[in-house]
Amino acid sequence: MDILDYIRFRAVSDIGSREGGDFEVTFNIEHSSTPGFSEPRRGVMTINLSWLIAEARDEGSVQNALAALVGRVFMRVREEDKEISIHHIHGMPIRDWLLDRIKPS
């Protein structure tokens, strides 16, 4: 797994769906080649989170999970199969990280 860059989610800028019902969330982000964000660049990232809707117990848990992303640092990594994925700074894939946030307490 090669780290491509680091991502900090700054805000949810759009929530919507495309044809076919895919649930997509667009975030304002900062990204940097260093985990300390010494020279961050701004951008946007859209993620298909249809699976999150299917796993969530209610709309509030989805909103809480998305809000929990704001301010967090993740890594964009290239997997051995060349696929690019997103992992929490401590190595947990973003899917697992979000699922932990929608589980009942």
The 8 nearest C-alpha neighbors of each residue, nearest first, counted from 0:
[[1, 78, 77, 79, 76, 2, 81, 80],
 [2, 0, 77, 76, 3, 78, 79, 75],
 [1, 3, 76, 4, 75, 74, 77, 0],
 [4, 2, 76, 75, 1, 77, 5, 32],
 [5, 3, 32, 75, 31, 2, 74, 30],
 [4, 6, 74, 31, 30, 73, 34, 32],
 [7, 5, 30, 73, 72, 29, 74, 8],
 [8, 6, 72, 29, 28, 71, 70, 9],
 [7, 9, 28, 69, 70, 10, 71, 68],
 [10, 8, 28, 69, 27, 70, 7, 29],
 [11, 9, 27, 26, 69, 12, 8, 28],
 [10, 12, 26, 13, 25, 27, 24, 9],
 [11, 13, 26, 25, 10, 27, 14, 24],
 [14, 12, 25, 24, 11, 15, 26, 23],
 [15, 13, 24, 23, 25, 12, 16, 11],
 [16, 14, 23, 22, 24, 13, 17, 21],
 [15, 17, 22, 21, 23, 20, 18, 14],
 [18, 16, 21, 20, 19, 15, 22, 23],
 [17, 19, 20, 16, 21, 22, 15, 23],
 [18, 20, 21, 17, 16, 22, 49, 23],
 [19, 21, 18, 17, 16, 22, 49, 15],
 [20, 22, 16, 17, 49, 19, 23, 47],
 [23, 21, 16, 49, 48, 47, 15, 20],
 [24, 22, 47, 15, 46, 16, 48, 14],
 [23, 25, 14, 46, 45, 13, 15, 26],
 [26, 24, 45, 13, 44, 12, 11, 14],
 [25, 27, 11, 12, 44, 43, 10, 28],
 [26, 28, 43, 10, 9, 42, 12, 8],
 [29, 27, 8, 9, 42, 43, 7, 41],
 [28, 30, 41, 7, 40, 6, 39, 42],
 [31, 29, 6, 40, 5, 39, 7, 41],
 [30, 32, 39, 5, 33, 36, 4, 40],
 [31, 33, 4, 5, 34, 30, 3, 36],
 [32, 34, 31, 35, 36, 5, 37, 4],
 [35, 33, 36, 5, 32, 31, 72, 37],
 [34, 36, 33, 37, 31, 38, 32, 5],
 [37, 35, 39, 31, 38, 34, 33, 30],
 [36, 38, 35, 39, 33, 31, 34, 32],
 [39, 37, 36, 31, 40, 33, 32, 35],
 [40, 38, 31, 36, 30, 29, 37, 41],
 [39, 41, 30, 29, 31, 38, 42, 28],
 [42, 40, 29, 28, 30, 39, 43, 27],
 [41, 43, 28, 27, 29, 40, 44, 30],
 [42, 44, 27, 28, 26, 25, 45, 41],
 [43, 45, 26, 25, 46, 27, 28, 42],
 [46, 44, 25, 24, 26, 23, 43, 47],
 [45, 47, 24, 23, 48, 25, 44, 26],
 [48, 46, 23, 22, 49, 24, 21, 45],
 [47, 49, 51, 50, 22, 23, 46, 24],
 [50, 48, 22, 51, 52, 21, 47, 53],
 [49, 51, 53, 48, 52, 54, 47, 22],
 [52, 50, 54, 48, 53, 49, 55, 61],
 [53, 51, 55, 49, 50, 54, 61, 48],
 [52, 54, 50, 51, 55, 49, 56, 48],
 [55, 53, 51, 52, 50, 56, 98, 101],
 [56, 54, 52, 57, 53, 51, 101, 61],
 [55, 57, 54, 60, 58, 101, 102, 52],
 [58, 56, 59, 55, 60, 61, 52, 101],
 [57, 59, 61, 60, 62, 56, 55, 52],
 [58, 60, 62, 61, 57, 63, 56, 64],
 [59, 61, 63, 101, 62, 58, 57, 64],
 [62, 60, 64, 58, 59, 63, 65, 55],
 [61, 63, 59, 65, 60, 64, 66, 58],
 [62, 64, 60, 66, 61, 65, 67, 59],
 [65, 63, 67, 61, 100, 66, 62, 97],
 [66, 64, 62, 67, 68, 63, 61, 69],
 [65, 67, 63, 68, 64, 69, 62, 11],
 [66, 68, 64, 65, 69, 63, 71, 70],
 [69, 67, 65, 66, 71, 8, 70, 64],
 [70, 68, 8, 9, 67, 71, 66, 10],
 [69, 71, 8, 9, 7, 68, 72, 67],
 [72, 70, 68, 7, 69, 8, 73, 67],
 [71, 73, 7, 6, 88, 87, 70, 5],
 [74, 72, 87, 88, 6, 86, 5, 7],
 [75, 73, 5, 86, 85, 6, 4, 88],
 [74, 76, 85, 4, 3, 84, 2, 5],
 [77, 75, 2, 3, 1, 84, 83, 74],
 [76, 78, 83, 1, 81, 0, 82, 84],
 [77, 79, 0, 81, 82, 80, 83, 76],
 [78, 80, 81, 0, 77, 82, 1, 83],
 [79, 81, 78, 82, 77, 83, 0, 84],
 [82, 80, 78, 79, 77, 83, 0, 76],
 [83, 81, 78, 80, 77, 84, 79, 76],
 [84, 82, 77, 76, 78, 81, 75, 85],
 [85, 83, 76, 75, 82, 77, 86, 78],
 [84, 86, 75, 74, 93, 92, 76, 73],
 [87, 85, 92, 93, 74, 91, 90, 73],
 [86, 88, 73, 91, 90, 89, 93, 92],
 [87, 89, 73, 90, 72, 74, 86, 91],
 [90, 88, 87, 91, 86, 73, 74, 92],
 [91, 89, 87, 86, 88, 92, 74, 73],
 [90, 92, 87, 86, 89, 96, 93, 95],
 [93, 91, 86, 94, 95, 85, 87, 96],
 [92, 94, 96, 86, 95, 85, 87, 97],
 [93, 95, 97, 92, 96, 98, 51, 91],
 [96, 94, 98, 97, 92, 93, 99, 91],
 [95, 97, 93, 99, 94, 98, 91, 92],
 [98, 96, 100, 94, 99, 95, 64, 93],
 [97, 99, 95, 100, 101, 96, 94, 102],
 [100, 98, 96, 97, 102, 101, 95, 94],
 [99, 101, 97, 98, 64, 102, 96, 63],
 [102, 100, 98, 60, 99, 55, 64, 103],
 [103, 101, 99, 100, 104, 98, 55, 56],
 [102, 104, 101, 56, 100, 99, 60, 55],
 [103, 102, 101, 100, 99, 60, 56, 98]]
